[in-house]
Every structure is written in structure tokens, then in C-alpha cells.
Amino acid sequence: MRHKRAIPNRGFRIADQIQRDLAELIRELKDPRIGMATVHAVEVTPDYAHAKVFFSVLVGDPQQTQDALNEAAGYLRNGLFKRLQIHTVPTLHFHFDRTTERAAELSALIAQANATQAKD
């Protein structure tokens, strides 16, 4: 079975470009539900039909931000279509990424454990 030869790392390059362009496009949105959102990662399916967009929120409600971003996905996709030089712009699916939140919680727990140990 022969496979079509893919351009090496093309998916990663496109995901990276989508991440950078989305960061700018999201800043332009006027929806008050969208807090200070940061796009952490974009995973594009091999056929470029769908993209999972992982974000965190510094200020604002994560669920409201996720809802607002998913509602604005068509508008954001249209903005990407104007910026990207590819035939298929993926459908966007936004997901709240708790990684940063969990890291801060773990750091606080470690600091608390170290402080307790220092007392003993």
C-alpha cells in the first residue's frame, strides 16, 4: 500500500500558525464572557478538518469563556481562512486546559509542605 508523501511537520507548522493567529483574533472579540484567554496548544487532525484548541484563562470564568469561544468558532475560522494559505481551514473546538491551574495548585502544596517541614 503506497501512501501519499506528506510534507514533514506540516501539521505542526499549521497548528502553530493557527495558534498564533487565533491569539490575535481572540483579542479582537468583543464578547464580555471571554476573559483573558491564552491559547496553549492546537491539535489538528491529519485531514485538517478539525482542530482542538486548548486555552487557559487568567481572568474570567473558564466555562463561560469556553462557551463564548465555541460560539465564536465560525467567526474565528473565517478570520483564519483570510490569514492562512491552506485550502482547508479546520473546524475549531475550544477546550479549557487546566494544566496551568494544576501546576499552580501543586506549587502551593509543595511550598506549604516545605514550610511545615521547616517548622519541624
N, C-alpha and C positions, 0 to 999 in steps of 0.2 A: 504494500500500500504506500503510495507516494503522498507526501504532504506538501502543501504549498509552502514555499520558503518564506518565512516571516522576517521582517526587519528586526534584528536583535534589539531587545529592550524598548521597542516601540511602545508597547503597552505602558511601561513605566514612564517613558517620556510624556506620553499623552496624559496619564494620570497626574503627573507633576504639573503639567501646563494647566490642566483643569483646576487643580488645587490653587495655583497662583491666581488664575483668572476669577475663580469663584470668590476668593478672598476679597478682591476688588468689587465684584458685582454685589456681594452681600452687604458691603459697607454702604452701597448706594441705595439699598432698600429702605423704605420709609416706614416699615411696619413696626409699631411700638413694642410688639411682643418679642421682637428679635433683640436680645441683649447683646453684650459684647462677645460675639461668637468668633471662635478661631477654628479654621479648618485644619485638622491634624493630618488626615490621610484620605486618599481617594483610591478605591479599588475598582478597576474597570474589568468587565467580563471580556473574555477573548474575542467576542464578536462585536465589542464596543456598543452593545445595545443598552447596557445598564452600568451605572456607576454608584457604588456605595460611598457616601461622603460622611466621614467621621469628624465630628466637631465637639468642642467643649465651649462652655460659657463662663466667662469671668464674672459678669454681672447679668442677672436676669434669670428667669425660670427655664430650666432645660427642656421641660415638656412643651411649654408654650413656644419656645424658640424652635424646637423640632417641628411642631405643627405648622408654624408660620413658614419655615423654610420649605417644608414639603408642599405647602400650598403655593409657594412662590417658585417651585421647581420648574414649571413650564416657562415662566418668565426668565429664570436664570439660565435654562437650557437655550432659550432663544438668544440671550446675551452671549453664551459660549459659541453658538453657531456663527455669530458675526465675528468672533475673535479667532476661533480655531480653523486651521486649514485642513480639516478632515471631512470626509463625506458623511460619516455617521456620528452625530453627537449623541452620547448616551442619555437615556432617561435617568434623572437624578433621584436618589433615595437617601435622605438625610438620617443619620443615626447619632444620638448623643454618645460621646465617648467619655466614660468615667475614669479613664486611666490617670489623668492629671489629678482628679479629685481623690482617687485611691492612694496615689503617691503622697499627697499632702497628709492624708489621714495616717499613713504608715510612718511618715517622718515625725508627726506629732507623737505617735505611740512610742517610737524609738527614743525621742527626746525625753518623754515622760519616764520611760524605763531607765534611761541613763541618769536622770535627776534622782529618781528613787534609789538607785544603786549607789549613787554618790553619797546620799544621806546615811546609808547603812555602812 
